[in-house]
């Protein structure tokens, strides 16, 4: 990808990349959920100021997990959009070439 030129690739590459990002996002969500459950299981051991600190850490954990999820979701959306735009551009170019060829054919 060149600076300022956006994504470059085939529709299949964009579709494949989007699928991989979606798969990574799902795996990350599952791993973070498992980790959160394991950490949450220690909650009973925290009291007083330590409990407040624990709650704060868990709140940040949840916020960061949501942020990562949203970032990956947006990356997937951008890949899907790029693939769609690429496909539309390819179709438009084919239509233009077809029109040019028909024009030359008409000229003889």
KOLTI-489375 format. One line per 4 residues: number of its first residue (from 1); their letters; for each residue x, y, z of C-alpha. Coordinates in steps of 0.2 Angstrom, whole numbers, plus 2048, in hexadecimal, padded with zeros to 3 digits. Example, Ala and Ser with C-alpha at 12.3 -4.5 7.8 and 13.67 -1.06 7.14 Angstrom:
1 = as = 83E,7EA,827 | 844,7FB,824
END
This chain:
1 = xxxx = 800,800,800 | 807,811,7FB | 805,820,806 | 7F6,82A,802
5 = xxxx = 7F0,81D,7F5 | 7E5,812,800 | 7E4,7FF,7FF | 7E9,7F6,7F0
9 = xxxx = 7E5,7E4,7EC | 7D8,7D8,7E4 | 7C6,7D6,7EA | 7CB,7C4,7F0
13 = xxxx = 7DA,7CB,7FA | 7CE,7D8,802 | 7C1,7CB,806 | 7CF,7BF,80D
17 = xxxx = 7D6,7CD,818 | 7C5,7D2,81F | 7C2,7C0,823 | 7D3,7BE,82C
21 = xxxx = 7CF,7CE,836 | 7BE,7C8,83B | 7C5,7B8,840 | 7D3,7C0,84B
25 = xxxx = 7C6,7CB,853 | 7BB,7BC,858 | 7CA,7B3,85F | 7D0,7C2,868
29 = xxxx = 7BE,7C5,86F | 7BE,7B3,875 | 7D0,7B4,87D | 7CC,7C4,886
33 = xxxx = 7BB,7BD,88C | 7C5,7AE,893 | 7D2,7B9,89B | 7C5,7C4,8A2
37 = xxxx = 7BC,7B5,8AA | 7CC,7AF,8B2 | 7D1,7C0,8B9 | 7BF,7C3,8BF
41 = xxxx = 7C0,7B2,8C9 | 7CD,7BB,8D4 | 7C1,7C9,8D8 | 7BC,7C2,8E9
45 = xxxx = 7CE,7C3,8EF | 7CE,7D6,8ED | 7C8,7E2,8FB | 7C9,7F5,8FF
49 = xxxx = 7D4,7FF,8F4 | 7DA,7F0,8EC | 7C8,7EC,8E6 | 7C7,7FE,8DF
53 = xxxx = 7D7,7FC,8D6 | 7D1,7EB,8CF | 7C1,7F2,8CA | 7CA,800,8C1
57 = xxxx = 7D6,7F4,8B8 | 7C7,7E9,8B2 | 7BE,7F9,8AC | 7CD,7FD,8A2
61 = xxxx = 7CF,7EB,89C | 7BD,7EC,895 | 7BF,7FD,88D | 7D0,7F8,885
65 = xxxx = 7C8,7E7,87F | 7B9,7F1,877 | 7C5,7FD,86F | 7CF,7EF,867
69 = xxxx = 7BF,7E7,861 | 7B9,7F7,859 | 7CA,7FA,851 | 7CA,7E8,849
73 = xxxx = 7B8,7EA,844 | 7BC,7FB,83B | 7CB,7F3,832 | 7BF,7E5,82C
77 = xxxx = 7B3,7F2,826 | 7C0,7FC,81D | 7C7,7EC,814 | 7B5,7E8,80F
81 = xxxx = 7B2,7FA,809 | 7C3,7FA,7FF | 7BE,7E9,7F7 | 7AD,7F0,7F2
85 = xxxx = 7B5,800,7EB | 7C2,7F6,7E2 | 7B5,7EB,7DA | 7AA,7FA,7D5
89 = xxxx = 7B9,802,7CD | 7BE,7F3,7C4 | 7AC,7F1,7BD | 7AC,804,7B8
93 = xxxx = 7BD,801,7AF | 7B6,7F2,7A5 | 7A7,7FC,7A0 | 7B1,80A,79A
97 = xxxx = 7BD,7FF,790 | 7AD,7F6,789 | 7A6,807,783 | 7B7,80C,77C
101 = xxxx = 7B8,7FB,772 | 7A6,7FD,76C | 7AB,80F,766 | 7BA,808,75D
105 = xxxx = 7B0,7FA,755 | 7A3,807,74F | 7B1,811,746 | 7B5,802,73C
END
